[in-house]
Amino acid sequence: MTVILDPTDETVPVSRQITPRSGQVSGVVGLMDIRKPRGDVLLDELERLLTERMPEIEVRRYAKPTFTKPCPDDLRAQMKAECDFVVEGLAD
């Protein structure tokens, strides 16, 4: 059973359909720092855990220029071309 934690403040949680997953991660995992304070700390730890637990994957790091604006189109295109999965790190 998969548990999804939703950080939004919903009085009545919204039911969401989960896309079927194979349980396998392979290829390139991109970690995107949106430049919020301590987001890099979160992604550093995630990278450490991923490389420790899944040594067969490649981890690449990306960062937005600033958290105050959307991700530039060229950076989104680069991540799409280079990664099989992307995790966006938020922290404060």
C-alpha positions in Angstrom: 0.0 0.0 0.0 1.3 3.4 -0.9 0.7 6.4 1.4 0.8 9.9 0.0 1.4 12.8 2.5 -0.3 16.0 1.3 1.2 19.1 2.9 -1.8 21.3 2.0 -4.2 22.4 4.7 -7.4 20.7 3.6 -10.2 20.3 6.0 -11.5 17.4 3.9 -8.6 15.6 2.1 -9.0 15.3 -1.6 -9.0 11.7 -2.9 -6.4 11.2 -5.6 -5.8 8.4 -8.1 -2.2 7.1 -8.1 -0.6 6.2 -11.4 0.5 2.6 -11.3 4.2 2.2 -10.6 6.6 -0.6 -11.3 8.5 -0.2 -8.1 11.7 0.1 -10.0 13.8 3.2 -10.5 16.4 3.2 -13.3 18.2 5.7 -15.4 18.8 9.4 -14.4 17.1 11.1 -11.5 17.2 14.9 -11.5 17.0 16.8 -8.3 15.8 20.4 -8.8 16.5 23.0 -6.2 14.0 25.8 -6.5 16.3 28.0 -4.3 14.1 28.2 -1.2 16.1 28.4 2.0 17.4 24.9 3.1 16.1 23.3 -0.1 19.7 22.3 -0.9 20.0 20.6 2.5 16.9 18.5 1.7 18.2 17.6 -1.7 21.7 16.8 -0.4 20.2 14.2 2.0 17.9 12.8 -0.7 20.9 12.5 -3.1 22.9 10.7 -0.4 20.0 8.3 0.3 19.4 7.6 -3.4 23.0 6.9 -4.3 23.3 4.7 -1.2 20.2 2.7 -1.8 20.2 2.7 -5.6 23.8 2.7 -6.8 22.7 1.8 -10.3 21.0 5.2 -10.9 22.6 8.5 -11.9 21.7 11.6 -9.9 21.9 15.0 -11.6 21.4 18.4 -9.8 19.6 21.4 -11.2 18.7 24.8 -9.8 16.3 27.6 -10.7 17.9 31.0 -10.7 15.4 32.2 -8.1 12.4 30.8 -6.3 10.4 34.0 -7.1 9.9 33.1 -10.7 8.8 30.0 -12.7 11.5 27.6 -13.9 13.0 28.9 -17.2 11.8 27.0 -20.3 15.3 26.1 -21.3 16.0 24.5 -17.9 12.7 22.5 -18.1 13.7 21.3 -21.5 17.1 20.3 -20.3 15.7 18.3 -17.4 13.2 16.6 -19.7 15.9 15.7 -22.2 18.4 14.4 -19.6 16.2 12.8 -16.9 13.9 9.9 -16.4 12.6 11.3 -13.1 12.7 14.7 -11.5 12.2 15.5 -7.9 11.6 19.2 -7.0 12.9 20.1 -3.5 11.0 22.6 -1.4 12.0 23.7 2.1 12.0 26.6 4.5 
